[in-house]
Amino acid sequence: MISRSNCLNAFRTASRYYSTSIIKPKYTSLPSGLTIATQSDPNAKSSAIGLYFGTGSKYENPYNNGVSSLIGNYFVNLNQNDAAKFGSILSFENSRESTGIISQSINPEQSLSQLASFFNSPDFDSSLVQSQAKLASKNAEIFESNYPKMVLEHLHSVAFQNSSLALPVNGTSDTLSTLQSSDLEKFFKKNYFASNAVVVGAGNIAHETLVELAEKHFSLKEGLPEQPKPASFLGSEVRMRDDTLPKAYIAIAAEGPAIDSPDYYTALVASSVFGSYLYSEPFYHNSGVKLASILTEYHVADSYDHFSLSYKDSGLWGFVTETANIGNIDDLIHFTLKEWNRLSISLTETEVERAKAHLSTKLFNQFNSPKNTASIIGKDIASGGRTATTAQIQHNIDAVSLSKIKNWAQDALYDKDIAISGTGQIEALLEYSRIRADMSMMRW
Amino acid sequence: MFRRSYATLASNLKVTATDSEGPLSHLVVKINAGSRYAPKDGVSHLLSRFNFQNNSKKSALRFVRESELIGATFNSTLTRDSIILSSTFKKSDLPYLVNQFADTLHSTSFKPHEYDEVVLPTALNDNYVANKSSIFQAVESLFQISYKNGLNKPLYYDQVDPVSIDDIQAFSKSAYTQSNIEILGSNINKDDLLKFIQSSAFSELPKGEKLVDTVTFNNNSLYQSKIRSKNSDQVISIGIPVTPNEFPAYQTLSTYLNFNYKSTLSTLYKFHDTGLFTLIAKDTDPASLSKDFKSLLADLKSGIDLSPFANLAKLDLALSAETNPSDSFTISSAGEISTFSLPANFNYVTVGRTSSLPSVDDLVN
């Protein structure tokens, strides 16, 4: 299936040409607790060196929200000029349970020593922190006009309210502008240790070389970060109606499986039963996904994207959609949730097979560059302690069956509470109880 | 395990494939029929949107349903150079994929109702969405004023030069020929690929001739275009047509500018016979945009030492080779790219509140 991102990037020239090799990283753990993972590809023209820590916005609080992101920002801005000289591009990537820096490079040794020399004992200059905080705060404001992403952030904030999993990944413009170098120092001391760090290499770098370099350069301090209190899901909603926006943007989700749950892949396959949809691409008008054909016939949605997001204690299973057809939002939501009901009742073998084929291509295709490969491995290991090999992914997807999906859906989806988040022209988004009622059927 | 090899079939198809291990393969069919080769403006775009529609062997519906079942993704995209068909799929599905591509090129039905109901609305939507971006408008206009032949044509179909379904079909006959196609495979065994190509409709495509466009560019004077737009983004841009042996210098310049001026976007559009270097600055306030752009141009005129950026430019090239293997070139010596000063002549486009944005003579003096 044409993926949503492919369609949205239709103006870019060609798809990635980099071939997915079998993902089976080599691991080494140093006595300090530092993990090193490498997915080598000697044929790649560049390499990506990542340093990931098992911390992120979930480890923050409402007062220092955005601090993990700001540390990444600070590192990149402080070091990018030097990096450019030896042929490296720095980027940072923050998420709820991991935070990391990636250095795409033609000179991996220097990339690694640059990462180590900062993270071994960082020095946060107060005036530089202040200017970076200002910049980050401005960027957070710009992010707020990325509505589909923003409704997902708000979905987290209501679904996991009263826990730190609710906090926005990169902070808000309000919190960021108040952060000072002492906040960064304090957060760094509490959360950045050898034991929750992983050095990851992908592309043109050998594992032995990376281990040797990491041993030579890194001296992260030992210790363990304090774990935040577990998050729990709460059915609830948040609405930010704004009739000046061109469309309605809505996300709805029930609680999904946690990252180590046996239902992890079942829920992923279930979300792939519906996959993604883009009205402007004719491909979807012929799709075998029943939901896609309903939406196309009445043009009630411009796009949707189903997801199954998993964290350590909980997850979100649902979809995010946008529509300019603001008079028919009730139909869009009703038909979508009625299709979700079918997962518990009348899902067919063909739909499951299609979903499995779609999911495996999608997951394997994520490893389409050294940077993306390093990012996935780094995030997986830092947040969950392990990453799946291609063989394991295939095996786990193959093991999902129609009955497994039905059992999971009856247990986790049917007549369960949902979290709703919406912005834009959402006057016609029905009240919570009406939407909640669509999670079950009057007849079985 | 890794092999890279080239082969020319008994026929005239150029096939390149690299093999390795892994579950997914990529197949790309590059047709030398992008917008610069369109006999009527926009025909290439419409033809690229006709790909994967009904053909005499398979309906579009069956094509979509089958590809969903095997989890393959398909794209048909357009550049000024090429129409590009690409697919990502499970390695074992290669014969199926080769046949899909071959049948699309060989046997598309070009049904009038598909043109009216699917192809035309989708193409017009592509054009509409693209033109909502002031940057896209600026790039289109830079191409238009920088070149005299094919590269001055619009990328997408805009209905200015009306195109009928017969025009599209006629163009497909001259474009979809063996001499005009290049096939690139990644994580694919080349011998298998050649075998499948031979037994597919690829071998039945006429030999044909490679489409040609003789490039002539405008760089002997200052050309200017102003596009009024109510978009809140104000855009100032310059374009410099360059020859392929100037690519290393301009690639490094583009790397330098993107790195040092974060609010600007610099791109080197590379073709086999020419390149267009563009520098685009965007802001919502025309006054501060004009001021910033003037000081940027002053920097460029005074000459810049680019040699510290050679490594970064090399990385940029390595990264772009991952997406565009056939367009790659290399920077051989740092001497090629030591210092740079802006040439006296460049082409100039503004988009937005044009009366508040500088004219080209305001910038040169």
Interface residues (C-beta under 8 A of the other chain):
Chain A: M1 I2 S3 N6 A10 F11 R12 T13 A14 S15 R16 Y17 Y18 S19 T20 S21 I22 P42 N43 A44 K45 S46 Q80 A84 K85 F86 G87 S88 I89 Q104 S105 I106 N107 S280 E281 P282 F283 H285 N286 S287 G288 V289 T350 E353 R354 K356 A357 H358 L359 S360 T361 F364 N365 S369 T390 Q394
Chain B: F2 T18 S20 E21 G22 P23 L24 S25 H26 V28 F52 Q53 A60 L61 F63 V64 R65 S67 E68 L69 I70 G71 A72 T73 F74 N75 T77 T79 I84 S86 T88 F89 K90 V118 T122 N125 D126 V129 A130 F136 L184 S186 N187 F259 P308 F309 N311 L312 K314 L315 A318 L319 A321 E322 T323 N324 P325
